[in-house]
Amino acid sequence: MNKELIAIFEYLEREKGIKREVVISAIEESLQAAARKSIRGASNVTVAINPKTGSIDVYSEKEIVEEIEVPTLEIGLEEARKIDPECELGQFIDVLVTPEDFGRIAAQKARQIITRKLRSAERDVIYEEYRHRIGELISGTVKRFIKGSSLIVDLGKVEAILPMRNYPRTESYQVGEKVLALLFDVVDTENGGAEVILTRSDPAFVKALLSHEVPEIEDNTVVIDKIVREAGYRTKLSVRSENPKVDPVGACVGMRGNRVKNIVRELNNEKIDIIPFSSDPVELLQNALAPIEIRKISVNEDENIISIVVDDDNFAAAIGKRGMNARLNSQLIGWGLEVQRMSEYQSAMVKQHDDMEKEKEKEGSGDLDEELEGIEGINPFIFQTIVEHGFKTMRDFLRASPEKLSAIPGISVELADKILEKIRNKRI
């Protein structure tokens, strides 16, 4: 009995999921090539392996003749009938021709072929087992490191790779540590095998975690419309509900925030913003920035850019660290995004209109100092109150700031902005 070969069969069946018949077929085919080289002149050499004992037999097809002229191709009738009593002259018969040292020689010559065939068989097992599971969450154990910080993860029957680029830089692992990841892809390798690729950095990983944690997403009551991410730091996703009775944000957050907390814990405290979806990019942006108030907004449809102005105190939060918040919001709404401080905006407006005043004055226009009779769209009583506080001409308004105008009783900052905008548009 070839105990070593039997042990290989059992290991490949148990650990790799490769059927014994597949392994035996691969080894027989590879040993057949080695046998032809070992038994020179032999014709139609075949190799048979006993699946129970692991014994290897080499057979050569020989013609039954009266007188043997070529021993490697012919056999006498008397000798042939010891194998098959009913054989006749002119027939062909398989003769056992296993060389004494065939086991050692064949193993040495066939090693590379066997390795390739087994790798191919293992690849088929990997494809059969994992190709239908792409997009699923899968857990394993860190087995070793390769190529710097890429991980080899033991999934049981096979080993998967978690490339360094596929997990956040904020994460680190130790050999033996459990890891949960998304089955990202199954690909062919250069040496004829297959590789299972995992990821923890792709936005789809967060989406899979949410689907696992939130039943309403799993049953399609709540839909994740779009998800963007800077792995390790922040994820933003817009959600909508197919059922008007179900709050999509509340469903994802869960009672006392338990659902989203579980996901944040798995992501090592990465921030997650869950935002009500809107098909209107401006409204979606407002939802994404809440509670930050957008003071001014303009949409350039030709260049696909939305420009907003926020209070100076909110500028840092709107931009985010290293511009991350603005960058993610831009990706979420699908438009370019420009963010400006209110102080910068006001300075730019004052300069713009000062330049316009100078230009008008060069043309001899004196309308800046003419008293206004009213402002279109502004209640006459409100206009009269403003006049009583010294704002009578267009020049008075152009030199005013929203803060100065809102100091008048009954004038909010928003209304002040609106009034000044109408004055400036009138000048243009």
C-alpha positions as CSV (number, residue, x, y, z in Angstrom):
1,M,0.0,0.0,0.0
2,N,1.3,3.5,-0.9
3,K,0.5,5.2,2.4
4,E,1.9,8.5,1.2
5,L,-0.3,8.7,-1.8
6,I,-3.4,7.7,0.2
7,A,-2.5,10.5,2.7
8,I,-2.4,13.0,-0.2
9,F,-5.8,11.8,-1.5
10,E,-7.4,12.2,2.0
11,Y,-5.8,15.6,2.6
12,L,-7.0,17.0,-0.7
13,E,-10.5,15.7,-0.2
14,R,-10.7,16.9,3.4
15,E,-8.9,20.2,3.2
16,K,-9.3,21.3,-0.4
17,G,-12.6,19.7,-1.3
18,I,-11.1,18.0,-4.4
19,K,-12.7,14.7,-5.2
20,R,-10.4,11.6,-5.1
21,E,-11.3,10.7,-8.7
22,V,-10.2,14.1,-9.9
23,V,-6.9,13.7,-8.1
24,I,-6.3,10.2,-9.4
25,S,-7.1,11.2,-13.0
26,A,-4.7,14.1,-12.8
27,I,-1.9,11.9,-11.4
28,E,-2.5,9.0,-13.8
29,E,-2.3,11.4,-16.8
30,S,0.9,13.0,-15.5
31,L,2.6,9.6,-14.7
32,Q,1.7,8.3,-18.1
33,A,4.0,10.9,-19.7
34,A,6.7,9.9,-17.3
35,A,6.2,6.2,-18.0
36,R,6.7,6.7,-21.7
37,K,10.1,8.1,-21.0
38,S,11.0,5.4,-18.5
39,I,10.0,2.5,-20.8
40,R,11.6,3.3,-24.1
41,G,10.0,1.8,-27.2
42,A,6.8,0.9,-25.4
43,S,3.6,1.6,-27.2
44,N,0.3,2.9,-25.7
45,V,1.5,3.1,-22.2
46,T,-1.2,3.6,-19.5
47,V,-1.0,4.1,-15.8
48,A,-3.6,2.8,-13.3
49,I,-3.8,3.9,-9.6
50,N,-5.8,1.9,-7.1
51,P,-7.9,4.5,-5.2
52,K,-8.0,2.3,-2.0
53,T,-4.4,1.1,-1.8
54,G,-2.6,3.8,-3.8
55,S,-0.6,1.2,-5.7
56,I,0.6,2.3,-9.2
57,D,0.6,-0.1,-12.2
58,V,2.0,0.7,-15.6
59,Y,0.6,-1.2,-18.6
60,S,1.9,-1.3,-22.2
61,E,-0.2,-2.5,-25.1
62,K,1.5,-5.4,-26.9
63,E,0.6,-7.4,-30.0
64,I,0.3,-11.2,-29.5
65,V,2.7,-12.9,-32.0
66,E,4.3,-16.4,-32.5
67,E,7.8,-15.1,-32.6
68,I,8.9,-12.0,-30.7
69,E,11.0,-9.6,-32.7
70,V,10.4,-6.3,-30.7
71,P,10.0,-7.2,-27.0
72,T,8.7,-3.7,-26.1
73,L,5.9,-4.0,-28.6
74,E,5.2,-7.8,-28.8
75,I,4.3,-10.7,-26.5
76,G,4.2,-14.5,-27.1
77,L,0.9,-16.3,-27.2
78,E,1.8,-18.6,-24.2
79,E,2.8,-15.6,-22.1
80,A,-0.3,-13.6,-23.1
81,R,-2.6,-16.4,-22.1
82,K,-1.3,-16.2,-18.6
83,I,-3.0,-12.8,-18.6
84,D,-6.0,-13.6,-20.7
85,P,-6.6,-17.3,-21.4
86,E,-9.0,-16.5,-24.2
87,C,-6.7,-14.3,-26.2
88,E,-5.6,-15.1,-29.8
89,L,-2.7,-14.4,-32.1
90,G,-2.9,-10.9,-33.7
91,Q,-4.8,-9.4,-30.8
92,F,-3.5,-6.7,-28.6
93,I,-3.2,-7.0,-24.8
94,D,-2.3,-4.8,-21.9
95,V,0.8,-6.1,-20.2
96,L,2.0,-5.0,-16.7
97,V,5.4,-3.4,-17.2
98,T,5.9,-1.3,-14.1
99,P,9.7,-0.7,-13.7
100,E,11.2,-1.5,-10.3
101,D,12.3,2.1,-9.8
102,F,9.3,3.7,-11.5
103,G,7.9,5.1,-8.2
104,R,10.9,7.3,-7.6
105,I,11.7,8.2,-11.3
106,A,8.0,8.8,-12.2
107,A,7.4,11.0,-9.1
108,Q,10.5,13.1,-9.9
109,K,9.6,13.6,-13.6
110,A,5.9,14.1,-13.0
111,R,6.1,16.5,-10.1
112,Q,5.5,19.6,-12.1
113,I,2.7,18.1,-14.2
114,I,1.0,16.8,-11.1
115,T,1.3,20.2,-9.4
116,R,-0.2,21.9,-12.4
117,K,-3.1,19.5,-12.7
118,L,-3.9,19.6,-9.0
119,R,-3.8,23.4,-9.2
120,S,-6.3,23.3,-12.0
121,A,-8.5,20.9,-10.0
122,E,-8.3,23.2,-7.0
123,R,-9.2,26.2,-9.2
124,D,-12.3,24.4,-10.4
125,V,-13.3,23.7,-6.8
126,I,-12.7,27.4,-5.9
127,Y,-14.8,28.6,-8.8
128,E,-17.6,26.1,-8.0
129,E,-17.6,27.1,-4.3
130,Y,-17.1,30.8,-4.4
131,R,-18.0,32.4,-7.8
132,H,-21.7,32.4,-6.9
133,R,-20.9,34.1,-3.5
134,I,-19.3,37.3,-4.9
135,G,-20.8,40.2,-2.9
136,E,-21.3,38.1,0.3
137,L,-19.8,38.7,3.7
138,I,-17.3,36.0,4.6
139,S,-15.1,35.5,7.6
140,G,-11.7,33.8,8.0
141,T,-8.5,33.8,10.0
142,V,-5.4,35.7,9.1
143,K,-2.8,33.1,8.2
144,R,0.2,35.0,7.0
145,F,1.4,38.2,5.3
146,I,2.7,38.5,1.8
147,K,4.1,41.3,-0.4
148,G,4.3,43.8,2.5
149,S,1.0,44.1,4.2
150,S,-1.3,42.0,2.0
151,L,-3.0,39.2,4.0
152,I,-3.6,35.6,3.3
153,V,-6.9,34.6,5.0
154,D,-7.8,31.0,5.7
155,L,-11.4,30.4,4.8
156,G,-11.3,26.7,5.6
157,K,-11.1,24.8,2.3
158,V,-9.2,27.6,0.5
159,E,-7.0,30.5,1.2
160,A,-8.1,34.0,0.1
161,I,-6.1,37.2,-0.3
162,L,-6.9,40.5,1.2
163,P,-4.6,42.9,-0.7
164,M,-3.2,45.9,1.2
165,R,-5.2,48.3,-1.1
166,N,-8.4,46.5,-0.1
167,Y,-8.4,47.4,3.5
168,P,-8.2,50.8,5.2
169,R,-4.9,52.2,6.3
170,T,-6.3,52.7,9.7
171,E,-6.6,48.9,10.2
172,S,-3.9,46.5,11.2
173,Y,-4.0,42.7,11.8
174,Q,-2.1,39.9,13.5
175,V,-1.6,36.3,12.4
176,G,-4.5,34.2,13.9
177,E,-6.9,37.2,14.1
178,K,-10.4,36.8,12.8
179,V,-11.4,39.0,9.9
180,L,-14.8,39.7,8.3
181,A,-14.7,40.9,4.6
182,L,-16.6,41.0,1.4
183,L,-16.0,38.4,-1.2
184,F,-15.0,40.8,-4.0
185,D,-13.9,38.5,-6.9
186,V,-12.5,35.2,-8.0
187,V,-9.7,35.5,-10.6
188,D,-7.3,33.2,-12.5
189,T,-3.7,33.4,-11.6
190,E,-0.6,33.3,-13.8
191,N,0.3,29.7,-12.7
192,G,-3.1,28.3,-13.7
193,G,-4.8,28.4,-10.3
194,A,-7.5,30.7,-8.9
195,E,-7.6,33.3,-6.2
196,V,-10.4,34.5,-4.0
197,I,-10.1,38.3,-3.5
198,L,-11.5,39.9,-0.4
199,T,-12.1,43.6,0.4
200,R,-12.9,45.8,3.4
201,S,-12.4,49.1,1.7
202,D,-15.0,49.0,-1.0
203,P,-18.3,50.9,-0.4
204,A,-20.0,47.5,-1.2
205,F,-18.6,46.2,2.1
206,V,-20.5,48.8,4.1
207,K,-23.6,48.1,2.0
208,A,-23.4,44.4,2.8
209,L,-23.0,45.1,6.5
210,L,-26.1,47.3,6.4
211,S,-28.1,44.6,4.5
212,H,-27.1,42.1,7.2
213,E,-27.9,44.4,10.0
214,V,-31.1,46.1,8.7
215,P,-34.0,43.7,7.7
216,E,-35.7,46.5,5.8
217,I,-32.8,46.7,3.4
218,E,-32.6,42.9,3.1
219,D,-36.3,42.8,2.1
220,N,-36.0,45.9,-0.2
221,T,-38.4,48.0,1.9
222,V,-35.5,50.5,2.3
223,V,-33.2,51.1,-0.7
224,I,-29.6,52.4,-0.5
225,D,-29.7,54.8,-3.5
226,K,-26.0,55.7,-3.5
227,I,-23.0,55.1,-1.2
228,V,-19.6,56.8,-1.2
229,R,-16.7,56.2,1.1
230,E,-13.2,57.1,2.1
231,A,-12.3,53.9,3.8
232,G,-11.3,54.1,7.5
233,Y,-12.6,57.7,7.8
234,R,-16.1,58.3,6.5
235,T,-19.0,56.8,4.6
236,K,-22.1,58.7,3.3
237,L,-25.2,57.0,1.9
238,S,-28.5,58.2,0.7
239,V,-31.5,56.0,1.5
240,R,-35.2,56.0,0.5
241,S,-38.2,53.9,1.5
242,E,-40.6,52.0,-0.7
243,N,-43.1,52.1,2.1
244,P,-44.3,55.5,3.2
245,K,-44.8,54.2,6.7
246,V,-41.2,53.3,7.1
247,D,-38.6,56.0,7.9
248,P,-35.5,54.9,5.9
249,V,-33.0,56.8,8.1
250,G,-34.6,55.5,11.3
251,A,-34.6,51.9,10.0
252,C,-30.9,52.1,9.4
253,V,-30.0,53.8,12.6
254,G,-32.2,51.4,14.7
255,M,-33.5,51.7,18.2
256,R,-31.1,53.9,20.3
257,G,-28.8,53.7,17.3
258,N,-27.9,50.0,17.9
259,R,-27.9,49.0,14.2
260,V,-25.6,51.7,13.0
261,K,-23.4,51.3,16.1
262,N,-22.8,47.7,15.3
263,I,-21.6,48.7,11.8
264,V,-19.4,51.5,13.1
265,R,-17.8,49.0,15.6
266,E,-17.0,46.6,12.7
267,L,-15.5,49.5,10.7
268,N,-13.3,50.5,13.7
269,N,-15.3,53.7,14.4
270,E,-15.5,55.0,10.9
271,K,-18.1,57.8,10.7
272,I,-21.3,56.9,8.8
273,D,-23.8,59.6,7.5
274,I,-27.2,58.3,6.6
275,I,-29.0,60.8,4.5
276,P,-32.6,61.0,3.1
277,F,-32.6,60.6,-0.6
278,S,-33.8,63.3,-3.0
279,S,-33.7,63.3,-6.8
280,D,-33.0,67.0,-6.6
281,P,-29.2,67.4,-6.1
282,V,-29.7,70.7,-4.3
283,E,-32.1,69.2,-1.8
284,L,-29.9,66.2,-1.4
285,L,-27.0,68.5,-0.7
286,Q,-29.0,70.3,1.9
287,N,-29.9,67.0,3.5
288,A,-26.2,65.9,3.5
289,L,-25.0,69.2,5.1
290,A,-27.7,69.4,7.8
291,P,-27.7,71.0,10.3
292,I,-25.3,73.4,8.5
293,E,-27.4,76.1,6.8
294,I,-26.7,77.0,3.3
295,R,-26.8,80.8,3.0
296,K,-26.4,81.1,-0.7
297,I,-26.6,78.6,-3.5
298,S,-26.1,78.8,-7.3
299,V,-26.3,76.1,-9.9
300,N,-24.2,76.0,-13.0
301,E,-25.8,73.4,-15.2
302,D,-23.4,74.0,-18.1
303,E,-20.4,73.0,-16.0
304,N,-22.4,70.7,-13.6
305,I,-21.2,72.7,-10.5
306,I,-23.1,73.7,-7.4
307,S,-21.7,76.7,-5.5
308,I,-22.7,77.4,-1.9
309,V,-22.0,80.0,0.7
310,V,-22.1,79.1,4.4
311,D,-21.4,81.1,7.6
312,D,-17.8,81.4,8.5
313,D,-18.3,79.3,11.7
314,N,-19.7,76.4,9.6
315,F,-17.1,76.5,6.8
316,A,-14.7,74.0,8.4
317,A,-17.4,71.5,9.0
318,A,-18.8,71.9,5.5
319,I,-15.4,71.2,4.0
320,G,-14.2,68.6,6.5
321,K,-10.7,67.4,7.3
322,R,-8.6,67.6,4.2
323,G,-11.7,68.5,2.2
324,M,-13.2,65.0,2.8
325,N,-16.8,66.1,3.6
326,A,-17.1,68.3,0.5
327,R,-15.5,65.7,-1.6
328,L,-17.9,62.9,-0.5
329,N,-20.9,65.2,-0.8
330,S,-19.8,66.0,-4.3
331,Q,-19.6,62.3,-5.1
332,L,-23.0,61.7,-3.4
333,I,-24.9,64.3,-5.4
334,G,-23.0,63.7,-8.6
335,W,-22.1,67.4,-9.1
336,G,-19.0,69.4,-8.6
337,L,-19.2,71.3,-5.3
338,E,-17.7,74.7,-4.4
339,V,-17.9,76.0,-0.8
340,Q,-17.3,79.6,0.2
341,R,-17.2,81.5,3.5
342,M,-19.9,84.2,3.9
343,S,-17.2,86.8,4.7
344,E,-15.4,86.0,1.4
345,Y,-18.6,86.1,-0.5
346,Q,-19.6,89.5,0.9
347,S,-16.1,90.9,0.2
348,A,-16.4,89.7,-3.4
349,M,-19.8,91.2,-3.8
350,V,-18.7,94.6,-2.4
351,K,-15.7,94.7,-4.7
352,Q,-17.8,93.6,-7.6
353,H,-20.3,96.4,-7.0
354,D,-17.7,99.0,-6.2
355,D,-16.2,98.3,-9.5
356,M,-19.6,98.6,-11.1
357,E,-20.2,101.9,-9.3
358,K,-16.9,103.3,-10.6
359,E,-17.8,102.2,-14.1
360,K,-21.2,103.8,-13.9
361,E,-19.8,107.1,-12.4
362,K,-17.4,107.2,-15.4
363,E,-20.4,107.1,-17.6
364,G,-22.0,110.0,-15.6
365,S,-24.7,108.0,-14.1
366,G,-26.1,109.6,-10.9
367,D,-28.8,107.0,-10.1
368,L,-26.9,105.6,-7.2
369,D,-27.9,108.6,-5.0
370,E,-31.5,108.8,-6.1
371,E,-33.9,108.0,-3.4
372,L,-35.7,104.6,-3.9
373,E,-39.5,104.4,-3.9
374,G,-39.5,100.8,-3.2
375,I,-38.0,97.4,-3.8
376,E,-39.7,94.8,-5.9
377,G,-41.0,91.9,-3.9
378,I,-40.5,93.7,-0.5
379,N,-43.5,94.7,1.6
380,P,-43.9,98.5,1.5
381,F,-44.2,98.7,5.3
382,I,-40.9,96.8,5.7
383,F,-39.3,99.1,3.0
384,Q,-40.5,102.2,4.9
385,T,-39.0,100.9,8.1
386,I,-35.6,100.4,6.4
387,V,-35.8,104.0,4.9
388,E,-36.5,105.4,8.4
389,H,-33.2,103.7,9.5
390,G,-31.2,105.7,6.9
391,F,-31.2,103.4,3.9
392,K,-32.7,105.6,1.2
393,T,-30.5,105.3,-1.9
394,M,-29.1,102.4,-3.9
395,R,-25.6,103.5,-2.7
396,D,-26.8,103.1,0.9
397,F,-27.8,99.5,0.2
398,L,-24.7,98.6,-1.8
399,R,-22.5,99.7,1.1
400,A,-24.5,97.8,3.7
401,S,-23.8,94.3,4.9
402,P,-26.5,91.7,5.8
403,E,-25.5,92.0,9.4
404,K,-25.9,95.8,9.4
405,L,-29.3,95.6,7.6
406,S,-30.5,92.8,9.9
407,A,-29.9,95.1,12.9
408,I,-33.1,96.9,12.0
409,P,-36.1,95.5,14.0
410,G,-38.1,93.0,12.1
411,I,-35.4,92.4,9.5
412,S,-33.8,88.9,9.6
413,V,-30.5,88.0,8.1
414,E,-32.3,86.0,5.5
415,L,-34.5,88.9,4.5
416,A,-31.4,91.2,4.5
417,D,-29.7,88.8,2.1
418,K,-32.8,88.8,-0.1
419,I,-33.0,92.6,-0.2
420,L,-29.3,93.1,-1.0
421,E,-29.5,90.4,-3.7
422,K,-32.4,92.3,-5.4
423,I,-30.5,95.6,-5.2
424,R,-27.5,94.0,-6.8
425,N,-29.5,92.3,-9.5
426,K,-31.2,95.6,-10.3
427,R,-27.8,97.3,-10.6
428,I,-26.6,94.5,-13.0
